[in-house]
Amino acid sequence: MPQVIPGEDERIDSVLRRFKREVSKAEIFPDMRKHRFFETPIEKRKRKALAKHKQRKRGGSRG
Protein backbone atom coordinates (compact mmCIF):
# COMPACT_ATOMS: atom_id res chain seq x y z
CA MET A 1 0.00 0.00 0.00
CA PRO A 2 1.48 3.37 -1.01
CA GLN A 3 2.35 5.72 1.81
CA VAL A 4 3.39 9.36 1.61
CA ILE A 5 4.78 11.29 4.56
CA PRO A 6 4.33 15.06 4.19
CA GLY A 7 7.35 17.30 4.60
CA GLU A 8 7.64 20.03 7.21
CA ASP A 9 6.29 22.95 5.11
CA GLU A 10 4.81 20.95 2.23
CA ARG A 11 1.44 21.98 0.89
CA ILE A 12 -1.42 19.49 0.88
CA ASP A 13 -1.84 19.61 -2.91
CA SER A 14 1.76 18.55 -3.50
CA VAL A 15 1.38 15.72 -0.96
CA LEU A 16 -1.80 14.61 -2.71
CA ARG A 17 -0.05 14.75 -6.09
CA ARG A 18 2.79 12.55 -4.75
CA PHE A 19 0.27 10.10 -3.30
CA LYS A 20 -1.58 9.85 -6.60
CA ARG A 21 1.71 9.18 -8.36
CA GLU A 22 2.57 6.42 -5.89
CA VAL A 23 -0.87 4.83 -6.36
CA SER A 24 -0.42 5.02 -10.12
CA LYS A 25 3.01 3.34 -9.88
CA ALA A 26 1.58 0.58 -7.71
CA GLU A 27 -1.09 -0.08 -10.40
CA ILE A 28 -3.85 -0.32 -7.83
CA PHE A 29 -6.68 1.16 -9.90
CA PRO A 30 -6.30 -1.01 -13.02
CA ASP A 31 -6.15 -4.09 -10.81
CA MET A 32 -9.20 -2.93 -8.87
CA ARG A 33 -11.16 -2.31 -12.07
CA LYS A 34 -10.14 -5.70 -13.41
CA HIS A 35 -11.61 -7.49 -10.41
CA ARG A 36 -14.59 -5.21 -9.79
CA PHE A 37 -16.86 -5.84 -12.79
CA PHE A 38 -17.53 -8.54 -15.30
CA GLU A 39 -15.49 -7.90 -18.42
CA THR A 40 -17.38 -8.40 -21.68
CA PRO A 41 -15.61 -10.17 -24.54
CA ILE A 42 -15.37 -6.86 -26.44
CA GLU A 43 -13.73 -5.13 -23.46
CA LYS A 44 -11.35 -8.06 -23.04
CA ARG A 45 -10.36 -7.86 -26.72
CA LYS A 46 -9.79 -4.10 -26.45
CA ARG A 47 -7.68 -4.50 -23.31
CA LYS A 48 -5.55 -7.23 -24.86
CA ALA A 49 -5.09 -5.27 -28.10
CA LEU A 50 -4.02 -2.20 -26.14
CA ALA A 51 -1.55 -4.26 -24.11
CA LYS A 52 -0.16 -5.79 -27.29
CA HIS A 53 0.17 -2.34 -28.85
CA LYS A 54 1.97 -0.99 -25.76
CA GLN A 55 4.35 -3.96 -25.73
CA ARG A 56 5.11 -3.54 -29.44
CA LYS A 57 5.69 0.19 -28.97
CA ARG A 58 7.98 -0.45 -25.98
CA GLY A 59 10.12 -2.87 -27.95
CA GLY A 60 8.43 -6.14 -27.15
CA SER A 61 10.30 -9.39 -26.85
CA ARG A 62 13.20 -9.82 -29.19
CA GLY A 63 14.29 -13.22 -30.13
PDB file of N, CA, C and O in Angstrom:
ATOM      1  N   MET A   1       0.838  -1.181   0.000  1.00  0.00           N
ATOM      2  CA  MET A   1       0.000   0.000   0.000  1.00  0.00           C
ATOM      3  C   MET A   1       0.886   1.248   0.000  1.00  0.00           C
ATOM      4  O   MET A   1       1.766   1.380   0.851  1.00  0.00           O
ATOM      5  N   PRO A   2       0.660   2.160  -0.946  1.00  0.00           N
ATOM      6  CA  PRO A   2       1.479   3.373  -1.010  1.00  0.00           C
ATOM      7  C   PRO A   2       1.302   4.251   0.229  1.00  0.00           C
ATOM      8  O   PRO A   2       0.204   4.375   0.772  1.00  0.00           O
ATOM      9  N   GLN A   3       2.382   4.842   0.650  1.00  0.00           N
ATOM     10  CA  GLN A   3       2.346   5.715   1.814  1.00  0.00           C
ATOM     11  C   GLN A   3       3.206   6.929   1.514  1.00  0.00           C
ATOM     12  O   GLN A   3       4.322   6.806   1.009  1.00  0.00           O
ATOM     13  N   VAL A   4       2.667   8.122   1.834  1.00  0.00           N
ATOM     14  CA  VAL A   4       3.393   9.360   1.611  1.00  0.00           C
ATOM     15  C   VAL A   4       3.436  10.128   2.921  1.00  0.00           C
ATOM     16  O   VAL A   4       2.403  10.366   3.547  1.00  0.00           O
ATOM     17  N   ILE A   5       4.628  10.512   3.328  1.00  0.00           N
ATOM     18  CA  ILE A   5       4.783  11.287   4.556  1.00  0.00           C
ATOM     19  C   ILE A   5       5.038  12.740   4.161  1.00  0.00           C
ATOM     20  O   ILE A   5       6.026  13.036   3.489  1.00  0.00           O
ATOM     21  N   PRO A   6       4.152  13.647   4.576  1.00  0.00           N
ATOM     22  CA  PRO A   6       4.328  15.058   4.185  1.00  0.00           C
ATOM     23  C   PRO A   6       5.559  15.682   4.832  1.00  0.00           C
ATOM     24  O   PRO A   6       5.923  15.358   5.962  1.00  0.00           O
ATOM     25  N   GLY A   7       6.189  16.583   4.088  1.00  0.00           N
ATOM     26  CA  GLY A   7       7.351  17.297   4.602  1.00  0.00           C
ATOM     27  C   GLY A   7       6.921  18.372   5.598  1.00  0.00           C
ATOM     28  O   GLY A   7       5.731  18.586   5.829  1.00  0.00           O
ATOM     29  N   GLU A   8       7.893  19.027   6.169  1.00  0.00           N
ATOM     30  CA  GLU A   8       7.635  20.033   7.207  1.00  0.00           C
ATOM     31  C   GLU A   8       6.720  21.159   6.718  1.00  0.00           C
ATOM     32  O   GLU A   8       5.689  21.424   7.336  1.00  0.00           O
ATOM     33  N   ASP A   9       7.084  21.819   5.623  1.00  0.00           N
ATOM     34  CA  ASP A   9       6.288  22.946   5.106  1.00  0.00           C
ATOM     35  C   ASP A   9       5.671  22.624   3.749  1.00  0.00           C
ATOM     36  O   ASP A   9       5.496  23.515   2.918  1.00  0.00           O
ATOM     37  N   GLU A  10       5.347  21.371   3.524  1.00  0.00           N
ATOM     38  CA  GLU A  10       4.812  20.954   2.228  1.00  0.00           C
ATOM     39  C   GLU A  10       3.312  21.185   2.170  1.00  0.00           C
ATOM     40  O   GLU A  10       2.585  20.886   3.117  1.00  0.00           O
ATOM     41  N   ARG A  11       2.867  21.716   1.053  1.00  0.00           N
ATOM     42  CA  ARG A  11       1.441  21.983   0.892  1.00  0.00           C
ATOM     43  C   ARG A  11       0.687  20.679   0.635  1.00  0.00           C
ATOM     44  O   ARG A  11       1.245  19.696   0.147  1.00  0.00           O
ATOM     45  N   ILE A  12      -0.604  20.707   0.983  1.00  0.00           N
ATOM     46  CA  ILE A  12      -1.423  19.486   0.876  1.00  0.00           C
ATOM     47  C   ILE A  12      -1.590  19.056  -0.580  1.00  0.00           C
ATOM     48  O   ILE A  12      -1.657  17.859  -0.857  1.00  0.00           O
ATOM     49  N   ASP A  13      -1.659  20.006  -1.521  1.00  0.00           N
ATOM     50  CA  ASP A  13      -1.840  19.615  -2.915  1.00  0.00           C
ATOM     51  C   ASP A  13      -0.613  18.881  -3.467  1.00  0.00           C
ATOM     52  O   ASP A  13      -0.754  17.972  -4.284  1.00  0.00           O
ATOM     53  N   SER A  14       0.576  19.266  -3.031  1.00  0.00           N
ATOM     54  CA  SER A  14       1.762  18.549  -3.501  1.00  0.00           C
ATOM     55  C   SER A  14       1.847  17.158  -2.865  1.00  0.00           C
ATOM     56  O   SER A  14       2.301  16.209  -3.505  1.00  0.00           O
ATOM     57  N   VAL A  15       1.414  17.037  -1.617  1.00  0.00           N
ATOM     58  CA  VAL A  15       1.385  15.722  -0.964  1.00  0.00           C
ATOM     59  C   VAL A  15       0.385  14.817  -1.673  1.00  0.00           C
ATOM     60  O   VAL A  15       0.654  13.639  -1.907  1.00  0.00           O
ATOM     61  N   LEU A  16      -0.774  15.382  -2.013  1.00  0.00           N
ATOM     62  CA  LEU A  16      -1.797  14.610  -2.714  1.00  0.00           C
ATOM     63  C   LEU A  16      -1.300  14.183  -4.095  1.00  0.00           C
ATOM     64  O   LEU A  16      -1.558  13.062  -4.532  1.00  0.00           O
ATOM     65  N   ARG A  17      -0.596  15.068  -4.770  1.00  0.00           N
ATOM     66  CA  ARG A  17      -0.047  14.746  -6.087  1.00  0.00           C
ATOM     67  C   ARG A  17       0.963  13.604  -5.973  1.00  0.00           C
ATOM     68  O   ARG A  17       0.960  12.695  -6.803  1.00  0.00           O
ATOM     69  N   ARG A  18       1.824  13.641  -4.959  1.00  0.00           N
ATOM     70  CA  ARG A  18       2.790  12.548  -4.748  1.00  0.00           C
ATOM     71  C   ARG A  18       2.080  11.237  -4.444  1.00  0.00           C
ATOM     72  O   ARG A  18       2.480  10.178  -4.928  1.00  0.00           O
ATOM     73  N   PHE A  19       1.017  11.315  -3.634  1.00  0.00           N
ATOM     74  CA  PHE A  19       0.267  10.104  -3.295  1.00  0.00           C
ATOM     75  C   PHE A  19      -0.376   9.500  -4.543  1.00  0.00           C
ATOM     76  O   PHE A  19      -0.336   8.287  -4.744  1.00  0.00           O
ATOM     77  N   LYS A  20      -0.962  10.344  -5.368  1.00  0.00           N
ATOM     78  CA  LYS A  20      -1.581   9.850  -6.597  1.00  0.00           C
ATOM     79  C   LYS A  20      -0.547   9.190  -7.504  1.00  0.00           C
ATOM     80  O   LYS A  20      -0.831   8.177  -8.143  1.00  0.00           O
ATOM     81  N   ARG A  21       0.644   9.763  -7.555  1.00  0.00           N
ATOM     82  CA  ARG A  21       1.713   9.182  -8.362  1.00  0.00           C
ATOM     83  C   ARG A  21       2.120   7.816  -7.822  1.00  0.00           C
ATOM     84  O   ARG A  21       2.347   6.882  -8.590  1.00  0.00           O
ATOM     85  N   GLU A  22       2.210   7.704  -6.506  1.00  0.00           N
ATOM     86  CA  GLU A  22       2.569   6.416  -5.889  1.00  0.00           C
ATOM     87  C   GLU A  22       1.498   5.361  -6.164  1.00  0.00           C
ATOM     88  O   GLU A  22       1.816   4.206  -6.448  1.00  0.00           O
ATOM     89  N   VAL A  23       0.230   5.762  -6.079  1.00  0.00           N
ATOM     90  CA  VAL A  23      -0.869   4.835  -6.358  1.00  0.00           C
ATOM     91  C   VAL A  23      -0.808   4.396  -7.818  1.00  0.00           C
ATOM     92  O   VAL A  23      -1.016   3.224  -8.131  1.00  0.00           O
ATOM     93  N   SER A  24      -0.523   5.333  -8.698  1.00  0.00           N
ATOM     94  CA  SER A  24      -0.417   5.016 -10.117  1.00  0.00           C
ATOM     95  C   SER A  24       0.729   4.032 -10.374  1.00  0.00           C
ATOM     96  O   SER A  24       0.576   3.091 -11.153  1.00  0.00           O
ATOM     97  N   LYS A  25       1.865   4.245  -9.727  1.00  0.00           N
ATOM     98  CA  LYS A  25       3.007   3.337  -9.881  1.00  0.00           C
ATOM     99  C   LYS A  25       2.682   1.943  -9.370  1.00  0.00           C
ATOM    100  O   LYS A  25       3.128   0.948  -9.942  1.00  0.00           O
ATOM    101  N   ALA A  26       1.911   1.869  -8.301  1.00  0.00           N
ATOM    102  CA  ALA A  26       1.576   0.575  -7.708  1.00  0.00           C
ATOM    103  C   ALA A  26       0.507  -0.160  -8.513  1.00  0.00           C
ATOM    104  O   ALA A  26       0.201  -1.316  -8.221  1.00  0.00           O
ATOM    105  N   GLU A  27      -0.062   0.496  -9.521  1.00  0.00           N
ATOM    106  CA  GLU A  27      -1.089  -0.084 -10.404  1.00  0.00           C
ATOM    107  C   GLU A  27      -2.265  -0.646  -9.617  1.00  0.00           C
ATOM    108  O   GLU A  27      -2.735  -1.752  -9.885  1.00  0.00           O
ATOM    109  N   ILE A  28      -2.730   0.119  -8.653  1.00  0.00           N
ATOM    110  CA  ILE A  28      -3.849  -0.319  -7.829  1.00  0.00           C
ATOM    111  C   ILE A  28      -5.169  -0.201  -8.573  1.00  0.00           C
ATOM    112  O   ILE A  28      -5.980  -1.126  -8.540  1.00  0.00           O
ATOM    113  N   PHE A  29      -5.399   0.934  -9.251  1.00  0.00           N
ATOM    114  CA  PHE A  29      -6.685   1.159  -9.897  1.00  0.00           C
ATOM    115  C   PHE A  29      -6.961   0.204 -11.056  1.00  0.00           C
ATOM    116  O   PHE A  29      -8.068  -0.329 -11.135  1.00  0.00           O
ATOM    117  N   PRO A  30      -6.008  -0.036 -11.960  1.00  0.00           N
ATOM    118  CA  PRO A  30      -6.299  -1.014 -13.016  1.00  0.00           C
ATOM    119  C   PRO A  30      -6.626  -2.398 -12.460  1.00  0.00           C
ATOM    120  O   PRO A  30      -7.515  -3.087 -12.961  1.00  0.00           O
ATOM    121  N   ASP A  31      -5.899  -2.792 -11.424  1.00  0.00           N
ATOM    122  CA  ASP A  31      -6.146  -4.093 -10.808  1.00  0.00           C
ATOM    123  C   ASP A  31      -7.531  -4.118 -10.165  1.00  0.00           C
ATOM    124  O   ASP A  31      -8.249  -5.114 -10.256  1.00  0.00           O
ATOM    125  N   MET A  32      -7.894  -3.023  -9.519  1.00  0.00           N
ATOM    126  CA  MET A  32      -9.196  -2.934  -8.872  1.00  0.00           C
ATOM    127  C   MET A  32     -10.316  -3.007  -9.915  1.00  0.00           C
ATOM    128  O   MET A  32     -11.316  -3.700  -9.723  1.00  0.00           O
ATOM    129  N   ARG A  33     -10.131  -2.285 -11.014  1.00  0.00           N
ATOM    130  CA  ARG A  33     -11.156  -2.308 -12.068  1.00  0.00           C
ATOM    131  C   ARG A  33     -11.287  -3.699 -12.676  1.00  0.00           C
ATOM    132  O   ARG A  33     -12.380  -4.150 -13.016  1.00  0.00           O
ATOM    133  N   LYS A  34     -10.141  -4.364 -12.801  1.00  0.00           N
ATOM    134  CA  LYS A  34     -10.138  -5.695 -13.411  1.00  0.00           C
ATOM    135  C   LYS A  34     -10.958  -6.682 -12.584  1.00  0.00           C
ATOM    136  O   LYS A  34     -11.621  -7.558 -13.139  1.00  0.00           O
ATOM    137  N   HIS A  35     -10.915  -6.544 -11.276  1.00  0.00           N
ATOM    138  CA  HIS A  35     -11.609  -7.488 -10.406  1.00  0.00           C
ATOM    139  C   HIS A  35     -12.997  -7.012  -9.968  1.00  0.00           C
ATOM    140  O   HIS A  35     -13.735  -7.761  -9.327  1.00  0.00           O
ATOM    141  N   ARG A  36     -13.349  -5.783 -10.306  1.00  0.00           N
ATOM    142  CA  ARG A  36     -14.592  -5.212  -9.790  1.00  0.00           C
ATOM    143  C   ARG A  36     -15.814  -5.622 -10.610  1.00  0.00           C
ATOM    144  O   ARG A  36     -16.850  -5.964 -10.040  1.00  0.00           O
ATOM    145  N   PHE A  37     -15.708  -5.593 -11.931  1.00  0.00           N
ATOM    146  CA  PHE A  37     -16.859  -5.838 -12.789  1.00  0.00           C
ATOM    147  C   PHE A  37     -16.581  -6.999 -13.727  1.00  0.00           C
ATOM    148  O   PHE A  37     -15.438  -7.400 -13.944  1.00  0.00           O
ATOM    149  N   PHE A  38     -17.661  -7.518 -14.270  1.00  0.00           N
ATOM    150  CA  PHE A  38     -17.533  -8.544 -15.297  1.00  0.00           C
ATOM    151  C   PHE A  38     -17.026  -7.873 -16.564  1.00  0.00           C
ATOM    152  O   PHE A  38     -17.532  -6.820 -16.950  1.00  0.00           O
ATOM    153  N   GLU A  39     -16.055  -8.457 -17.202  1.00  0.00           N
ATOM    154  CA  GLU A  39     -15.495  -7.899 -18.419  1.00  0.00           C
ATOM    155  C   GLU A  39     -16.114  -8.607 -19.617  1.00  0.00           C
ATOM    156  O   GLU A  39     -16.012  -9.827 -19.752  1.00  0.00           O
ATOM    157  N   THR A  40     -16.763  -7.823 -20.492  1.00  0.00           N
ATOM    158  CA  THR A  40     -17.380  -8.401 -21.678  1.00  0.00           C
ATOM    159  C   THR A  40     -16.281  -8.836 -22.644  1.00  0.00           C
ATOM    160  O   THR A  40     -15.145  -8.371 -22.549  1.00  0.00           O
ATOM    161  N   PRO A  41     -16.619  -9.729 -23.572  1.00  0.00           N
ATOM    162  CA  PRO A  41     -15.612 -10.166 -24.536  1.00  0.00           C
ATOM    163  C   PRO A  41     -15.029  -9.014 -25.359  1.00  0.00           C
ATOM    164  O   PRO A  41     -13.847  -9.034 -25.699  1.00  0.00           O
ATOM    165  N   ILE A  42     -15.853  -8.011 -25.680  1.00  0.00           N
ATOM    166  CA  ILE A  42     -15.366  -6.857 -26.440  1.00  0.00           C
ATOM    167  C   ILE A  42     -14.343  -6.079 -25.612  1.00  0.00           C
ATOM    168  O   ILE A  42     -13.290  -5.695 -26.120  1.00  0.00           O
ATOM    169  N   GLU A  43     -14.657  -5.848 -24.334  1.00  0.00           N
ATOM    170  CA  GLU A  43     -13.726  -5.130 -23.457  1.00  0.00           C
ATOM    171  C   GLU A  43     -12.426  -5.902 -23.293  1.00  0.00           C
ATOM    172  O   GLU A  43     -11.345  -5.313 -23.260  1.00  0.00           O
ATOM    173  N   LYS A  44     -12.534  -7.222 -23.190  1.00  0.00           N
ATOM    174  CA  LYS A  44     -11.345  -8.058 -23.040  1.00  0.00           C
ATOM    175  C   LYS A  44     -10.464  -7.959 -24.281  1.00  0.00           C
ATOM    176  O   LYS A  44      -9.241  -7.861 -24.179  1.00  0.00           O
ATOM    177  N   ARG A  45     -11.104  -7.987 -25.465  1.00  0.00           N
ATOM    178  CA  ARG A  45     -10.364  -7.862 -26.715  1.00  0.00           C
ATOM    179  C   ARG A  45      -9.652  -6.511 -26.803  1.00  0.00           C
ATOM    180  O   ARG A  45      -8.490  -6.429 -27.201  1.00  0.00           O
ATOM    181  N   LYS A  46     -10.381  -5.445 -26.420  1.00  0.00           N
ATOM    182  CA  LYS A  46      -9.787  -4.104 -26.454  1.00  0.00           C
ATOM    183  C   LYS A  46      -8.605  -4.007 -25.503  1.00  0.00           C
ATOM    184  O   LYS A  46      -7.568  -3.445 -25.854  1.00  0.00           O
ATOM    185  N   ARG A  47      -8.758  -4.553 -24.298  1.00  0.00           N
ATOM    186  CA  ARG A  47      -7.680  -4.500 -23.309  1.00  0.00           C
ATOM    187  C   ARG A  47      -6.453  -5.259 -23.799  1.00  0.00           C
ATOM    188  O   ARG A  47      -5.328  -4.781 -23.662  1.00  0.00           O
ATOM    189  N   LYS A  48      -6.669  -6.439 -24.370  1.00  0.00           N
ATOM    190  CA  LYS A  48      -5.550  -7.232 -24.856  1.00  0.00           C
ATOM    191  C   LYS A  48      -4.875  -6.577 -26.058  1.00  0.00           C
ATOM    192  O   LYS A  48      -3.652  -6.630 -26.186  1.00  0.00           O
ATOM    193  N   ALA A  49      -5.664  -5.958 -26.940  1.00  0.00           N
ATOM    194  CA  ALA A  49      -5.093  -5.273 -28.098  1.00  0.00           C
ATOM    195  C   ALA A  49      -4.270  -4.069 -27.654  1.00  0.00           C
ATOM    196  O   ALA A  49      -3.205  -3.800 -28.210  1.00  0.00           O
ATOM    197  N   LEU A  50      -4.760  -3.353 -26.662  1.00  0.00           N
ATOM    198  CA  LEU A  50      -4.023  -2.202 -26.136  1.00  0.00           C
ATOM    199  C   LEU A  50      -2.711  -2.650 -25.491  1.00  0.00           C
ATOM    200  O   LEU A  50      -1.674  -2.014 -25.680  1.00  0.00           O
ATOM    201  N   ALA A  51      -2.758  -3.732 -24.740  1.00  0.00           N
ATOM    202  CA  ALA A  51      -1.550  -4.256 -24.107  1.00  0.00           C
ATOM    203  C   ALA A  51      -0.544  -4.705 -25.170  1.00  0.00           C
ATOM    204  O   ALA A  51       0.658  -4.480 -25.030  1.00  0.00           O
ATOM    205  N   LYS A  52      -1.038  -5.333 -26.218  1.00  0.00           N
ATOM    206  CA  LYS A  52      -0.164  -5.787 -27.293  1.00  0.00           C
ATOM    207  C   LYS A  52       0.481  -4.594 -27.998  1.00  0.00           C
ATOM    208  O   LYS A  52       1.665  -4.615 -28.338  1.00  0.00           O
ATOM    209  N   HIS A  53      -0.325  -3.556 -28.208  1.00  0.00           N
ATOM    210  CA  HIS A  53       0.175  -2.343 -28.848  1.00  0.00           C
ATOM    211  C   HIS A  53       1.242  -1.674 -27.980  1.00  0.00           C
ATOM    212  O   HIS A  53       2.272  -1.237 -28.495  1.00  0.00           O
ATOM    213  N   LYS A  54       1.005  -1.590 -26.677  1.00  0.00           N
ATOM    214  CA  LYS A  54       1.971  -0.988 -25.765  1.00  0.00           C
ATOM    215  C   LYS A  54       3.270  -1.781 -25.754  1.00  0.00           C
ATOM    216  O   LYS A  54       4.357  -1.203 -25.741  1.00  0.00           O
ATOM    217  N   GLN A  55       3.155  -3.115 -25.761  1.00  0.00           N
ATOM    218  CA  GLN A  55       4.346  -3.963 -25.733  1.00  0.00           C
ATOM    219  C   GLN A  55       5.147  -3.782 -27.027  1.00  0.00           C
ATOM    220  O   GLN A  55       6.376  -3.716 -27.001  1.00  0.00           O
ATOM    221  N   ARG A  56       4.438  -3.701 -28.155  1.00  0.00           N
ATOM    222  CA  ARG A  56       5.107  -3.537 -29.439  1.00  0.00           C
ATOM    223  C   ARG A  56       5.792  -2.174 -29.509  1.00  0.00           C
ATOM    224  O   ARG A  56       6.895  -2.050 -30.042  1.00  0.00           O
ATOM    225  N   LYS A  57       5.129  -1.158 -28.969  1.00  0.00           N
ATOM    226  CA  LYS A  57       5.686   0.193 -28.974  1.00  0.00           C
ATOM    227  C   LYS A  57       6.916   0.274 -28.066  1.00  0.00           C
ATOM    228  O   LYS A  57       7.875   0.980 -28.378  1.00  0.00           O
ATOM    229  N   ARG A  58       6.888  -0.445 -26.950  1.00  0.00           N
ATOM    230  CA  ARG A  58       7.975  -0.448 -25.977  1.00  0.00           C
ATOM    231  C   ARG A  58       9.190  -1.228 -26.475  1.00  0.00           C
ATOM    232  O   ARG A  58      10.298  -1.032 -25.975  1.00  0.00           O
ATOM    233  N   GLY A  59       8.997  -2.091 -27.432  1.00  0.00           N
ATOM    234  CA  GLY A  59      10.117  -2.866 -27.954  1.00  0.00           C
ATOM    235  C   GLY A  59       9.811  -4.333 -27.990  1.00  0.00           C
ATOM    236  O   GLY A  59      10.415  -5.086 -28.755  1.00  0.00           O
ATOM    237  N   GLY A  60       8.851  -4.755 -27.146  1.00  0.00           N
ATOM    238  CA  GLY A  60       8.428  -6.138 -27.149  1.00  0.00           C
ATOM    239  C   GLY A  60       9.532  -7.114 -26.808  1.00  0.00           C
ATOM    240  O   GLY A  60      10.581  -6.732 -26.289  1.00  0.00           O
ATOM    241  N   SER A  61       9.289  -8.358 -27.100  1.00  0.00           N
ATOM    242  CA  SER A  61      10.298  -9.392 -26.848  1.00  0.00           C
ATOM    243  C   SER A  61      11.072  -9.618 -28.138  1.00  0.00           C
ATOM    244  O   SER A  61      10.493  -9.786 -29.211  1.00  0.00           O
ATOM    245  N   ARG A  62      12.355  -9.619 -28.012  1.00  0.00           N
ATOM    246  CA  ARG A  62      13.205  -9.818 -29.186  1.00  0.00           C
ATOM    247  C   ARG A  62      13.844 -11.194 -29.100  1.00  0.00           C
ATOM    248  O   ARG A  62      14.477 -11.565 -28.111  1.00  0.00           O
ATOM    249  N   GLY A  63      13.649 -11.918 -30.168  1.00  0.00           N
ATOM    250  CA  GLY A  63      14.290 -13.216 -30.128  1.00  0.00           C
ATOM    251  C   GLY A  63      13.640 -14.247 -30.951  1.00  0.00           C
ATOM    252  O   GLY A  63      14.102 -15.387 -30.991  1.00  0.00           O
TER     253      GLY A  63
END
